[in-house]
Structures are given as structure tokens and as C-alpha cells.
Amino acid sequence: MMHREFVEQREWLTNEEFTELFGMVNLIPGPNSTELAMQIGRVRGGGVGLVVAGACFIVPAALLVTAFAVAYRTWGHAPAAEHLLYGIKPVIVAIVAQAVVTLLRTTVKSVGLGVIGAAAVLAAVFGLHPLAAVAASGLAAMAPGLWRDARPLRIRPLAFLLGLVAMLVTLAFGLSLLAPASRAGVAPIFLYFLKIGSVLYGSGYVLLAYLNVDLVSKLGWLTKSELLDAVAVGQFTPGPVFTTATFIGYLVAGPWGAVV
């Protein structure tokens, strides 16, 4: 949608500029769509444009999701609301499945990457935390090229060791932020989504695995049904899927939870 709007119709960017911005946001943590909107705002209006584009991209969706969260808390168990959400959930599953298939086609470019991906899925099924699965998969994909291409020969073990230490430190940082969040409340919600924003790469769909493991299985802040409802609301409202976080914040800690 952004490519069609800003490259083809408005001609604010060339195709090359858009591709460069898209590549840039994939190199940093956080939601890609929001970051891309902010970068386009920066190109058009400098620092002020960055802030305006980011706020306009996020705030309307967050307010709408908060309104849905209030309605859900008030009428979510009414028969009509339950039937509505029950009908939406299969559609959300289909949308996520379609997104996964599309991602597989573009990311699994070799047998080795396919094996790593399958191993990561199995590890997640058997309870390995998603952050650990991501770190291990990254190391497995990085190791052959690092050992083959690094020069001179004497620095190969050192380069591999430094890469390993950097990834483990990143993993430890993310998990340490989760440690204080054993009870539901505004501060734990803030720390949890700070961790997510600091270490998560990709689109809102990537968020789902983390939320299920952490908020349902580990912390018990939400039931699986509430999580599916949160994902559904984030999906069928305008704006980034990441506004699922706003819905969850409201359910766990009220209006201030939605804000943080």
C-alpha cells in the first residue's frame, strides 16, 4: 500500500529510495510499517515530519483499539459480542497462515535455511522461548559463512566468538527485562513491551508467538481466548497490527496500561 501510495501515485519517492528505506527498517528492531511511515515523513519533512508521520500512523489506531478494549471489557461476554469474535477468529487464523506462507516463499532460499526454520519450529513446539529460538537460528545461519569468508584465518574463531557473545548479551538483555514483570500492572506492562520493542524484528505477525509464550503460558496475564480476541481487534481495525499491544495493555492495567 505504501509503495503504491508514495511511489506510484504521489511520487514522493523513487522506487530506489523506497527500497532503501524498506531495507533500512528491516535492520532495526520494532514494527516495520510504523518505522517506514516515520522514515517517509523524515524524507518529506525532516525531524518534524518524522514525528508527525509516526503520530498520525499510530495514534488514531491506538485510540480506536482502546475504544474496542473498553467495549470488550464491558460487553465482551454478551452473546452478540461472543458470536462476533467467534466468527472473526477463523478469518484471523487464515490471514496469519497466508502471511506465513508468503514469508516462507521469500525467506527460505536454501535447504539449509529450511532445515534451520523447521528446527526452530520444533524447538518452539517443545517450549523453547522464541527469543532463544531466534538467537540460535541466527547463529546457525551465520556460522558457515563466517567461518568460510572471514579473513585472515587467525581471526575466524575470534570473530565467531564475538558474534556469539553479542547475540547472547542481546538475548540476556531481553529476558532480563521480562524478569520484573511477574505481576500484572502498569510498570510490568511497560517493561514487557519495552523488551518486545527492543528485540523484536519484523511485522506485527511476529509478535503473536511472543505474546502466547509470555503472557498466556508464562505470566498468565491473559487467557488464550483473550489473546486471540486481542489479535483479532488489532487485525480488523485500521493501522499497524502492533496495536494489539494497546488492547492487551488495557485488559491488563486499564487506560494507563493501554497508553504505556
PLY file of the C-alpha trace (Angstrom):
ply
format ascii 1.0
element vertex 260
property float x
property float y
property float z
element edge 259
property int vertex1
property int vertex2
end_header
0.00 0.00 0.00
2.81 2.41 0.88
4.63 1.67 -2.36
1.52 2.32 -4.41
0.67 5.49 -2.45
4.07 7.18 -2.16
5.96 5.89 -5.21
3.34 5.32 -7.91
0.61 7.84 -7.10
2.12 10.75 -5.15
5.69 10.30 -6.50
7.16 11.42 -3.18
9.89 8.78 -3.53
11.61 6.93 -6.33
11.44 3.15 -6.34
15.10 3.03 -5.33
14.56 5.40 -2.39
11.60 3.39 -1.18
13.57 0.15 -1.41
16.44 1.67 0.57
14.07 2.86 3.32
12.39 -0.52 3.45
15.74 -2.25 3.77
16.78 0.19 6.49
13.78 -0.52 8.74
14.39 -4.26 8.43
17.82 -3.78 10.03
16.46 -2.38 13.31
14.03 -3.78 15.90
10.42 -2.68 16.09
7.37 -2.71 13.78
8.46 -2.27 10.16
5.32 -0.49 8.95
5.48 2.21 11.63
9.19 2.75 11.11
8.71 3.02 7.34
5.97 5.64 7.82
8.31 7.63 10.08
11.16 7.42 7.55
8.91 8.64 4.74
7.85 11.52 6.99
11.51 12.34 7.60
12.26 12.42 3.88
9.33 14.78 3.23
9.53 16.99 6.33
12.71 16.38 8.30
12.55 15.73 12.03
9.11 17.30 12.40
7.83 15.21 9.51
9.14 12.07 11.19
7.21 12.85 14.39
4.03 13.88 12.56
4.02 10.78 10.33
4.67 8.45 13.26
1.99 10.02 15.44
-0.59 10.07 12.65
0.17 6.46 11.79
-0.10 5.17 15.38
-2.40 7.38 17.46
-5.72 7.03 15.56
-5.38 3.24 15.51
-4.41 3.14 19.20
-7.43 5.26 20.16
-9.76 3.06 18.12
-8.33 -0.11 19.65
-8.69 1.40 23.13
-12.36 2.05 22.41
-12.76 -1.59 21.37
-10.98 -2.65 24.57
-13.43 -0.63 26.69
-16.35 -2.20 24.84
-14.80 -5.64 25.19
-14.36 -5.22 28.95
-17.98 -4.03 29.24
-19.84 -6.26 26.77
-17.29 -8.88 25.72
-19.20 -11.73 27.31
-22.56 -10.71 25.88
-23.88 -13.30 23.38
-23.75 -10.94 20.39
-20.14 -9.92 21.11
-19.06 -13.53 21.65
-20.60 -14.57 18.34
-18.89 -11.68 16.53
-15.47 -12.53 17.92
-16.05 -16.25 17.38
-16.72 -15.57 13.71
-13.68 -13.34 13.29
-11.11 -15.72 14.80
-11.05 -18.25 11.91
-10.53 -15.36 9.50
-7.59 -14.10 11.56
-6.04 -17.59 11.56
-6.39 -17.71 7.77
-4.78 -14.26 7.38
-1.83 -15.20 9.59
-1.42 -18.54 7.78
-1.37 -16.72 4.43
1.24 -14.29 5.77
3.41 -17.20 6.96
3.22 -18.90 3.54
4.20 -15.64 1.82
7.13 -15.16 4.20
8.29 -18.74 3.60
8.43 -18.15 -0.14
10.60 -15.07 0.24
12.88 -16.10 3.12
13.58 -19.83 2.76
16.05 -19.56 -0.11
18.07 -22.73 0.53
17.77 -26.19 2.01
19.93 -25.11 4.94
17.61 -22.24 5.85
14.64 -24.58 5.53
16.24 -27.02 7.96
17.01 -24.20 10.42
13.43 -22.95 10.17
12.00 -26.42 10.76
14.29 -26.89 13.76
13.14 -23.55 15.19
9.50 -24.59 14.82
10.17 -27.88 16.62
12.06 -26.08 19.38
9.15 -23.69 19.87
6.67 -26.59 19.97
8.72 -28.20 22.75
8.75 -25.00 24.81
11.91 -23.10 23.85
11.39 -19.35 24.28
11.05 -17.52 20.93
13.99 -15.23 21.71
16.22 -18.24 22.29
14.97 -19.85 19.06
15.70 -16.66 17.10
19.20 -16.32 18.59
20.06 -19.98 17.95
18.70 -19.81 14.39
20.71 -16.66 13.68
23.89 -18.27 14.95
23.26 -21.42 12.91
22.69 -19.42 9.71
25.63 -17.09 10.35
28.26 -19.67 11.32
29.05 -21.32 7.92
29.51 -18.02 6.08
31.51 -16.50 8.91
33.94 -19.42 9.03
34.19 -19.61 5.23
34.56 -15.93 4.35
36.35 -14.33 7.32
39.98 -13.38 6.65
42.67 -13.74 7.76
42.34 -17.28 9.07
43.59 -16.45 12.57
40.63 -14.11 13.33
37.90 -16.61 12.41
37.48 -18.10 15.89
37.62 -14.63 17.45
35.02 -13.22 15.06
32.71 -16.17 15.71
33.18 -15.80 19.48
32.41 -12.07 19.34
29.27 -12.72 17.33
28.18 -15.38 19.80
28.78 -13.09 22.78
26.87 -10.21 21.13
23.82 -12.38 20.45
23.86 -13.88 23.95
24.09 -10.41 25.51
21.12 -9.28 23.40
19.16 -12.36 24.47
20.05 -11.87 28.13
19.03 -8.20 27.95
15.63 -9.08 26.53
14.97 -11.81 29.07
16.18 -9.66 31.97
13.60 -7.01 31.12
10.93 -9.67 31.49
12.09 -10.69 34.97
10.42 -7.84 36.95
7.13 -8.44 35.14
5.88 -11.34 37.28
2.72 -9.43 38.26
0.29 -7.55 36.05
0.37 -3.75 36.34
1.44 -0.58 34.55
5.17 -0.91 35.29
5.40 -4.60 34.25
3.42 -3.84 31.08
5.86 -1.01 30.30
8.89 -3.25 30.84
7.44 -6.13 28.86
6.64 -4.11 25.74
9.94 -2.24 26.08
11.60 -5.63 25.78
9.45 -6.54 22.78
10.22 -3.24 21.05
13.94 -3.62 21.76
14.49 -7.12 20.41
11.66 -7.98 18.00
12.28 -7.79 14.26
9.61 -7.88 11.59
5.90 -7.21 11.31
3.08 -7.49 13.81
2.63 -11.15 12.91
5.96 -11.96 14.59
4.53 -10.54 17.81
1.99 -13.35 18.17
4.43 -16.09 19.16
5.99 -13.95 21.87
2.64 -12.94 23.34
1.40 -16.51 23.55
4.52 -17.83 25.29
4.97 -14.90 27.67
1.53 -13.52 28.51
-0.51 -16.74 28.40
1.81 -19.63 29.25
4.43 -17.97 31.43
2.87 -14.95 33.16
-0.82 -15.83 33.00
-1.87 -12.21 32.36
-4.29 -13.33 29.63
-6.19 -16.44 28.68
-5.61 -17.88 25.21
-9.11 -16.77 24.26
-8.38 -13.18 25.35
-5.14 -13.20 23.37
-6.97 -14.34 20.23
-9.53 -11.59 20.76
-6.72 -9.05 21.15
-5.11 -10.23 17.92
-8.48 -10.09 16.15
-9.06 -6.49 17.26
-5.54 -5.49 16.18
-6.19 -7.12 12.81
-9.65 -5.85 11.90
-9.01 -2.23 12.95
-7.04 0.19 10.75
-3.38 0.80 11.47
-0.50 -1.49 12.39
-1.20 -4.95 13.83
1.07 -3.91 16.70
-1.88 -2.02 18.21
-2.74 -5.42 19.65
-0.39 -4.22 22.41
-2.77 -1.34 23.19
-5.67 -3.75 23.63
-3.61 -6.02 25.88
-2.39 -3.06 27.94
-5.97 -2.02 28.63
-7.08 -5.53 29.60
-4.16 -5.97 31.98
-3.80 -2.50 33.54
-6.64 -0.26 32.36
-6.27 3.07 30.49
-2.68 3.70 31.63
-1.79 0.17 30.56
-3.09 0.98 27.08
-1.02 4.18 26.98
2.28 2.57 28.04
0 1
1 2
2 3
3 4
4 5
5 6
6 7
7 8
8 9
9 10
10 11
11 12
12 13
13 14
14 15
15 16
16 17
17 18
18 19
19 20
20 21
21 22
22 23
23 24
24 25
25 26
26 27
27 28
28 29
29 30
30 31
31 32
32 33
33 34
34 35
35 36
36 37
37 38
38 39
39 40
40 41
41 42
42 43
43 44
44 45
45 46
46 47
47 48
48 49
49 50
50 51
51 52
52 53
53 54
54 55
55 56
56 57
57 58
58 59
59 60
60 61
61 62
62 63
63 64
64 65
65 66
66 67
67 68
68 69
69 70
70 71
71 72
72 73
73 74
74 75
75 76
76 77
77 78
78 79
79 80
80 81
81 82
82 83
83 84
84 85
85 86
86 87
87 88
88 89
89 90
90 91
91 92
92 93
93 94
94 95
95 96
96 97
97 98
98 99
99 100
100 101
101 102
102 103
103 104
104 105
105 106
106 107
107 108
108 109
109 110
110 111
111 112
112 113
113 114
114 115
115 116
116 117
117 118
118 119
119 120
120 121
121 122
122 123
123 124
124 125
125 126
126 127
127 128
128 129
129 130
130 131
131 132
132 133
133 134
134 135
135 136
136 137
137 138
138 139
139 140
140 141
141 142
142 143
143 144
144 145
145 146
146 147
147 148
148 149
149 150
150 151
151 152
152 153
153 154
154 155
155 156
156 157
157 158
158 159
159 160
160 161
161 162
162 163
163 164
164 165
165 166
166 167
167 168
168 169
169 170
170 171
171 172
172 173
173 174
174 175
175 176
176 177
177 178
178 179
179 180
180 181
181 182
182 183
183 184
184 185
185 186
186 187
187 188
188 189
189 190
190 191
191 192
192 193
193 194
194 195
195 196
196 197
197 198
198 199
199 200
200 201
201 202
202 203
203 204
204 205
205 206
206 207
207 208
208 209
209 210
210 211
211 212
212 213
213 214
214 215
215 216
216 217
217 218
218 219
219 220
220 221
221 222
222 223
223 224
224 225
225 226
226 227
227 228
228 229
229 230
230 231
231 232
232 233
233 234
234 235
235 236
236 237
237 238
238 239
239 240
240 241
241 242
242 243
243 244
244 245
245 246
246 247
247 248
248 249
249 250
250 251
251 252
252 253
253 254
254 255
255 256
256 257
257 258
258 259
